[in-house]
Amino acid sequence: MTDILPDDEFVAQLEAIMSNPVEEFKPFVYYNKDGDLIEVYWTNDDYYAEWINHNLSIYRHMETNEIIGVEINWIKNLMKKAEKSEI
């Protein structure tokens, strides 16, 4: 069971969190082993996904439609094909 903080302690912790400056976003790549996919993010902006094909989706900025990330699926399969020079 989770301990519930008294209101004054909760407010103090929230104020401490909010007083620390937010670190600048750094683009990153993430491999999801369970999903066998790679996600790449260039910004931390809101986005929507656009499906391109069964291997690729692109992430577009909600307002500008600029590409701000990608998702590449079936990585193990793509690597096997690359080893056989099929791609």
Phi, psi and omega per residue, in radians:
M1 nan 2.422 -3.129
T2 -1.438 2.362 3.077
D3 -1.287 2.413 3.109
I4 -1.722 2.207 -3.131
L5 -1.368 2.515 2.976
P6 -1.089 2.687 -3.063
D7 -0.929 -0.762 -3.083
D8 -1.151 -0.656 3.097
E9 -1.203 -0.708 3.102
F10 -1.044 -0.825 -3.141
V11 -1.087 -0.718 3.133
A12 -1.097 -0.770 3.123
Q13 -1.151 -0.708 3.120
L14 -1.117 -0.736 3.100
E15 -1.103 -0.675 3.115
A16 -1.127 -0.731 3.122
I17 -1.124 -0.788 -3.076
M18 -1.256 -0.384 -3.126
S19 -1.392 -0.322 3.111
N20 -1.430 2.308 -3.141
P21 -1.139 2.516 3.116
V22 -1.316 2.323 3.109
E23 -1.172 2.589 3.102
E24 -1.143 2.415 3.135
F25 -1.166 2.400 3.081
K26 -2.082 2.217 3.107
P27 -0.928 2.570 -3.129
F28 -2.631 2.834 3.088
V29 -2.074 2.387 -3.123
Y30 -2.271 2.220 3.039
Y31 -1.733 2.118 3.105
N32 -1.698 1.786 -3.075
K33 -1.089 -0.757 -3.112
D34 -1.134 -0.675 3.137
G35 -1.571 -0.141 -3.095
D36 0.899 0.942 -3.139
L37 -2.510 2.751 3.077
I38 -2.019 2.310 3.041
E39 -2.015 2.385 3.116
V40 -2.163 2.266 3.133
Y41 -2.172 2.197 3.094
W42 -1.638 -0.439 3.126
T43 -2.410 2.998 3.111
N44 -1.865 0.399 -3.105
D45 -1.403 2.835 3.056
D46 -1.132 2.495 -3.082
Y47 -2.540 2.927 2.967
Y48 -2.256 2.673 -3.112
A49 -1.641 2.431 3.057
E50 -2.078 2.014 -3.116
W51 -1.276 2.208 3.115
I52 -1.752 -0.921 3.043
N53 -2.763 -3.025 -3.054
H54 -1.147 -0.255 3.116
N55 -1.782 -0.300 -2.945
L56 -2.459 2.309 2.915
S57 -2.218 2.565 3.066
I58 -1.970 2.586 3.098
Y59 -1.801 2.168 -3.123
R60 -1.963 2.473 3.089
H61 -1.026 2.359 -3.078
M62 -1.046 -0.580 -3.069
E63 -1.736 -0.702 -3.023
T64 -1.724 -0.232 -3.070
N65 1.157 0.130 3.094
E66 -1.147 2.508 3.084
I67 -1.263 2.151 -3.117
I68 -2.159 0.127 3.104
G69 3.113 2.989 3.121
V70 -2.516 2.770 2.987
E71 -2.244 2.177 3.133
I72 -1.989 2.113 -3.065
N73 -1.760 2.874 3.067
W74 1.023 0.821 -3.072
I75 -1.037 -0.803 -3.131
K76 -1.049 -0.733 3.112
N77 -1.116 -0.735 3.114
L78 -1.118 -0.673 3.127
M79 -1.161 -0.683 3.086
K80 -1.091 -0.744 3.118
K81 -1.124 -0.690 3.137
A82 -1.126 -0.687 3.113
E83 -1.104 -0.570 3.127
K84 -1.576 0.103 -3.111
S85 1.021 0.599 3.085
E86 -1.508 -0.188 3.091
I87 -2.297 nan nan
